[in-house]
Amino acid sequence: MQDFFRLQEGFEDTADMVLTKACKRLVKQLHYEARVQAIITYHGSYLATKVTKKEARDMSMTKEEFMKVNVFEH
């Protein structure tokens, strides 16, 4: 990666701030996507119903239901 992108001298602090902000945003997205996938997986595995990603975005589950789901299996 360093062959293509090089940091200009004097911009180290700015680069750190940009990377920190980007990482925080990506972690939030990761949690959101994991929640949606858990809902889809739960409905498919335990309730034998098909739920689309669009539908799952507006659904919620209890902590117990979330704990039953292993999204890494699928």
Backbone as a printed PyTorch tensor [residue, N CA C, xyz], in Angstrom:
tensor([[[  0.8260,  -1.1810,   0.0000],
         [  0.0000,   0.0000,   0.0000],
         [  0.8770,   1.2540,   0.0000]],

        [[  1.9960,   1.2170,   0.6730],
         [  2.8560,   2.3990,   0.7250],
         [  3.4530,   2.7140,  -0.6420]],

        [[  3.4000,   1.7860,  -1.5980],
         [  3.8860,   2.0720,  -2.9400],
         [  2.9930,   3.0780,  -3.6490]],

        [[  1.7210,   3.1360,  -3.2670],
         [  0.7660,   3.9910,  -3.9460],
         [  0.4080,   5.2430,  -3.1540]],

        [[  0.3630,   5.1330,  -1.8430],
         [ -0.0700,   6.2380,  -0.9990],
         [  1.0470,   6.6110,  -0.0270]],

        [[  1.4560,   7.8270,  -0.1070],
         [  2.4920,   8.2980,   0.8080],
         [  1.9690,   9.5310,   1.5330]],

        [[  2.3170,   9.6250,   2.7990],
         [  1.9010,  10.7400,   3.6290],
         [  2.8990,  11.8740,   3.4820]],

        [[  2.3900,  13.0570,   3.1800],
         [  3.2720,  14.2150,   3.0690],
         [  3.7720,  14.5980,   4.4510]],

        [[  4.9970,  15.0400,   4.5050],
         [  5.5740,  15.4440,   5.7770],
         [  4.7580,  16.5920,   6.3750]],

        [[  4.5690,  16.5180,   7.6850],
         [  3.8260,  17.5600,   8.3830],
         [  2.3390,  17.2860,   8.5030]],

        [[  1.8420,  16.2040,   7.8850],
         [  0.4140,  15.8910,   7.9210],
         [  0.1100,  14.6660,   8.7800]],

        [[  1.0530,  14.2700,   9.6350],
         [  0.8650,  13.0890,  10.4570],
         [ -0.3310,  13.2220,  11.3990]],

        [[ -0.4740,  14.3680,  12.0490],
         [ -1.5920,  14.5780,  12.9730],
         [ -2.9260,  14.5710,  12.2420]],

        [[ -2.9680,  15.1860,  11.0790],
         [ -4.1970,  15.2010,  10.2790],
         [ -4.5570,  13.7920,   9.8440]],

        [[ -3.5640,  13.0230,   9.4330],
         [ -3.8110,  11.6410,   9.0040],
         [ -4.3500,  10.8150,  10.1620]],

        [[ -3.7980,  11.0050,  11.3580],
         [ -4.2970,  10.2820,  12.5310],
         [ -5.7560,  10.6180,  12.8090]],

        [[ -6.1180,  11.8890,  12.6970],
         [ -7.5060,  12.3020,  12.9470],
         [ -8.4460,  11.7010,  11.9040]],

        [[ -8.0190,  11.7190,  10.6400],
         [ -8.8540,  11.1740,   9.5620],
         [ -9.0400,   9.6720,   9.7480]],

        [[ -7.9660,   8.9590,  10.0680],
         [ -8.0630,   7.5150,  10.2700],
         [ -8.9280,   7.1670,  11.4760]],

        [[ -8.8030,   7.9100,  12.5480],
         [ -9.6150,   7.6640,  13.7410],
         [-11.0920,   7.8560,  13.4310]],

        [[-11.4090,   8.9130,  12.7240],
         [-12.8080,   9.1920,  12.3620],
         [-13.3560,   8.0920,  11.4450]],

        [[-12.5520,   7.6700,  10.4790],
         [-12.9860,   6.6240,   9.5480],
         [-13.1950,   5.3000,  10.2820]],

        [[-12.3000,   4.9670,  11.1980],
         [-12.4270,   3.7150,  11.9540],
         [-13.6750,   3.7150,  12.8240]],

        [[-13.9670,   4.8290,  13.4740],
         [-15.1700,   4.9190,  14.3020],
         [-16.4240,   4.7140,  13.4560]],

        [[-16.4480,   5.3120,  12.2760],
         [-17.5920,   5.1640,  11.3750],
         [-17.7260,   3.7140,  10.9230]],

        [[-16.6190,   3.0690,  10.6030],
         [-16.6690,   1.6860,  10.1430],
         [-17.1090,   0.7270,  11.2430]],

        [[-16.7110,   0.9800,  12.4740],
         [-17.1470,   0.1300,  13.5850],
         [-18.6540,   0.2690,  13.7890]],

        [[-19.1780,   1.4840,  13.6910],
         [-20.6300,   1.6770,  13.8030],
         [-21.3540,   0.9190,  12.7020]],

        [[-20.8340,   0.9820,  11.4660],
         [-21.4450,   0.2630,  10.3510],
         [-21.3790,  -1.2430,  10.5630]],

        [[-20.2750,  -1.7060,  11.1100],
         [-20.1020,  -3.1280,  11.3820],
         [-21.1520,  -3.6200,  12.3770]],

        [[-21.3630,  -2.8820,  13.4480],
         [-22.3830,  -3.2510,  14.4400],
         [-23.7720,  -3.2550,  13.8130]],

        [[-24.0680,  -2.2580,  12.9930],
         [-25.3730,  -2.1700,  12.3420],
         [-25.5880,  -3.3740,  11.4280]],

        [[-24.6000,  -3.6760,  10.5940],
         [-24.7330,  -4.7910,   9.6530],
         [-24.8140,  -6.1310,  10.3800]],

        [[-24.0830,  -6.2820,  11.4900],
         [-24.1500,  -7.5230,  12.2610],
         [-25.5360,  -7.7010,  12.8690]],

        [[-26.1430,  -6.6140,  13.3220],
         [-27.4970,  -6.6860,  13.8870],
         [-28.4880,  -7.1250,  12.8220]],

        [[-28.4120,  -6.5250,  11.6420],
         [-29.3210,  -6.8710,  10.5510],
         [-29.1300,  -8.3360,  10.1520]],

        [[-27.8750,  -8.7750,  10.0420],
         [-27.6100, -10.1650,   9.6600],
         [-28.0840, -11.1320,  10.7370]],

        [[-27.9560, -10.7630,  11.9870],
         [-28.4320, -11.6190,  13.0750],
         [-29.9450, -11.8020,  12.9990]],

        [[-30.6500, -10.7400,  12.6860],
         [-32.1160, -10.8250,  12.5520],
         [-32.4900, -11.7510,  11.4020]],

        [[-31.8120, -11.6100,  10.2710],
         [-32.0860, -12.4600,   9.1060],
         [-31.7930, -13.9200,   9.4420]],

        [[-30.6640, -14.1630,  10.0740],
         [-30.2660, -15.5280,  10.4270],
         [-31.2190, -16.1400,  11.4380]],

        [[-31.6180, -15.3830,  12.4350],
         [-32.5440, -15.8850,  13.4560],
         [-33.8680, -16.3000,  12.8160]],

        [[-34.4040, -15.4460,  11.9880],
         [-35.6890, -15.7620,  11.3590],
         [-35.5750, -16.9810,  10.4510]],

        [[-34.4750, -17.1060,   9.7470],
         [-34.2950, -18.2610,   8.8800],
         [-34.0650, -19.5540,   9.6480]],

        [[-33.2410, -19.4970,  10.6910],
         [-32.8740, -20.7070,  11.4340],
         [-33.9160, -21.1490,  12.4460]],

        [[-34.4850, -20.2170,  13.1840],
         [-35.3720, -20.5770,  14.2970],
         [-36.8550, -20.4440,  13.9730]],

        [[-37.2020, -19.5250,  13.0940],
         [-38.6160, -19.3210,  12.7830],
         [-38.9960, -19.8560,  11.4100]],

        [[-37.9890, -20.3060,  10.6500],
         [-38.1910, -20.8560,   9.3040],
         [-38.9550, -19.8850,   8.3970]],

        [[-38.6330, -18.6110,   8.5310],
         [-39.2210, -17.5990,   7.6520],
         [-38.1010, -16.8320,   6.9710]],

        [[-38.3950, -16.3290,   5.8000],
         [-37.4070, -15.5570,   5.0580],
         [-37.6560, -14.0740,   5.3020]],

        [[-36.6100, -13.3710,   5.6630],
         [-36.6890, -11.9400,   5.9180],
         [-35.6560, -11.2570,   5.0330]],

        [[-36.0820, -10.2320,   4.3250],
         [-35.1440,  -9.4900,   3.4920],
         [-34.3570,  -8.5070,   4.3530]],

        [[-33.2640,  -8.0370,   3.8020],
         [-32.4460,  -7.0680,   4.5180],
         [-33.2490,  -5.7970,   4.7910]],

        [[-34.0570,  -5.3940,   3.8340],
         [-34.8840,  -4.1940,   3.9930],
         [-35.8620,  -4.3560,   5.1510]],

        [[-36.4790,  -5.5300,   5.2580],
         [-37.4160,  -5.7890,   6.3540],
         [-36.6820,  -5.8600,   7.6970]],

        [[-35.5080,  -6.4800,   7.6980],
         [-34.7480,  -6.6750,   8.9320],
         [-34.3010,  -5.3580,   9.5430]],

        [[-34.0950,  -4.3570,   8.7240],
         [-33.6520,  -3.0530,   9.2360],
         [-34.6400,  -2.4460,  10.2210]],

        [[-35.9330,  -2.7380,  10.0440],
         [-36.9680,  -2.1580,  10.8990],
         [-37.4030,  -3.0950,  12.0270]],

        [[-36.7900,  -4.2690,  12.1190],
         [-37.1710,  -5.2430,  13.1400],
         [-36.2280,  -5.1340,  14.3380]],

        [[-36.6690,  -5.7200,  15.4290],
         [-35.8070,  -5.7990,  16.6050],
         [-35.9890,  -7.1730,  17.2300]],

        [[-35.0480,  -7.5340,  18.0960],
         [-35.1120,  -8.8150,  18.7850],
         [-34.7180,  -8.5970,  20.2420]],

        [[-35.0310,  -9.5750,  21.0620],
         [-34.6210,  -9.5200,  22.4630],
         [-33.1690,  -9.9780,  22.5770]],

        [[-32.5870,  -9.7270,  23.7130],
         [-31.2040, -10.1500,  23.9530],
         [-31.0910, -11.6710,  23.8400]],

        [[-32.0640, -12.3860,  24.3580],
         [-32.0520, -13.8460,  24.3080],
         [-32.0620, -14.3560,  22.8730]],

        [[-32.8500, -13.6970,  22.0200],
         [-32.8910, -14.0930,  20.6100],
         [-31.5480, -13.8240,  19.9400]],

        [[-30.9500, -12.6820,  20.2230],
         [-29.6400, -12.3760,  19.6490],
         [-28.5990, -13.3990,  20.0960]],

        [[-28.6680, -13.8220,  21.3360],
         [-27.6740, -14.7500,  21.8700],
         [-27.7670, -16.1350,  21.2340]],

        [[-28.8850, -16.4720,  20.6450],
         [-29.0520, -17.7660,  19.9730],
         [-28.3720, -17.8090,  18.6160]],

        [[-28.1080, -16.6550,  18.0440],
         [-27.6400, -16.5680,  16.6560],
         [-26.1140, -16.5390,  16.6020]],

        [[-25.5740, -17.3350,  15.6800],
         [-24.1520, -17.2880,  15.3730],
         [-24.0280, -16.9140,  13.9130]],

        [[-23.7500, -15.6530,  13.6230],
         [-23.7220, -15.1760,  12.2460],
         [-22.4960, -15.6880,  11.4930]],

        [[-21.5180, -16.2530,  12.1830],
         [-20.3180, -16.7410,  11.5230],
         [-20.5150, -18.1210,  10.9090]],

        [[-21.6030, -18.7970,  11.2410],
         [-21.8830, -20.1120,  10.6820],
         [-22.3050, -20.0260,   9.2230]],

        [[-22.9420, -18.9390,   8.8450],
         [-23.5630, -18.8580,   7.5210],
         [-22.7250, -18.1210,   6.5470]]])
